[in-house]
Amino acid sequence: MHAPTPLSKPPAESPEPVALSEQPKNPLHGLTLETILTALVAHFGWTELAERIPIRCFALDPSVKSSLKFLRKTPWAREKVEGLYLFMLRDIRRREAANR
């Protein structure tokens, strides 16, 4: 048997990071969670955000800092926030197209 050389990669290793040019149509690519959350708060406000995604960090004494801490630890909540952000972008585009 041969021992693996230090340069060989184990088969279960995750793929290399995707370059910017490989995700030109992904609206979330390159955005931080803080940027996404800040845009949602500016668009909806904390009250409506808490109604759309019912989590305590949006409803009780909300702040970007406490919300980011929760969202970074909770994948299902982060997915909901990212989904709402994508919905917001589509809605803004529809409104702009309708006003032309």
C-alpha positions in Angstrom: 0.0 0.0 0.0 1.1 3.5 -0.7 0.7 6.3 1.7 -0.9 9.4 0.2 1.5 12.1 -0.8 1.2 15.4 1.0 0.1 17.0 -2.3 -2.8 14.7 -2.9 -6.3 15.7 -1.8 -8.6 13.4 0.0 -11.7 12.5 -2.1 -14.2 14.0 0.4 -12.6 17.5 0.3 -15.0 20.3 -0.8 -14.5 21.9 -4.2 -12.5 25.0 -4.7 -14.3 28.4 -4.1 -16.3 29.6 -7.1 -14.8 32.7 -8.8 -16.9 35.8 -9.3 -17.1 35.3 -13.0 -18.7 31.9 -12.5 -21.9 33.3 -10.8 -22.8 36.3 -12.9 -26.6 35.7 -12.4 -26.6 35.0 -8.7 -28.0 38.2 -7.0 -26.7 37.1 -3.6 -23.1 36.5 -4.8 -20.7 38.9 -3.2 -23.3 40.3 -0.7 -22.7 40.0 3.0 -25.5 39.0 5.3 -25.3 42.4 6.9 -25.9 44.1 3.5 -28.9 41.9 2.9 -30.4 42.5 6.3 -29.8 46.3 6.2 -31.5 46.5 2.8 -34.5 44.5 4.1 -34.8 46.7 7.2 -34.6 49.8 5.0 -37.3 48.5 2.7 -39.7 46.8 5.1 -38.8 48.1 8.6 -38.4 45.9 11.6 -42.2 45.5 12.3 -43.0 44.2 8.8 -39.9 42.1 8.7 -41.0 40.4 12.0 -44.4 39.8 10.4 -42.9 38.3 7.3 -40.3 36.2 9.1 -41.5 35.6 12.7 -38.4 35.3 14.7 -37.7 37.0 18.0 -34.6 38.9 17.0 -36.8 40.9 14.6 -39.7 41.5 17.0 -38.2 42.1 20.4 -35.6 44.9 20.7 -34.4 44.4 17.1 -30.9 45.4 16.0 -28.7 44.5 13.1 -26.0 43.1 15.5 -28.3 40.7 17.4 -30.1 39.6 14.2 -26.8 38.8 12.5 -25.6 36.8 15.5 -28.8 34.7 15.3 -28.9 34.4 11.5 -25.3 33.2 11.3 -26.1 30.4 13.7 -29.5 29.4 12.2 -29.4 28.2 8.6 -33.2 28.0 8.2 -33.7 31.6 9.3 -30.8 32.8 7.0 -32.5 31.0 4.1 -35.8 32.8 4.8 -34.0 36.2 5.0 -32.2 35.5 1.7 -35.5 34.4 0.1 -37.2 37.6 1.2 -34.3 39.6 -0.1 -34.7 38.0 -3.5 -38.5 38.6 -3.4 -37.8 42.3 -2.6 -35.5 42.6 -5.6 -38.0 41.1 -7.9 -40.8 43.3 -6.5 -38.7 46.4 -7.0 -37.9 45.5 -10.6 -41.6 44.8 -11.3 -42.6 48.2 -9.9 -39.9 50.0 -11.9 -41.0 48.2 -15.1 -44.6 49.1 -14.4 -43.7 52.8 -14.0 -42.0 53.1 -17.3 
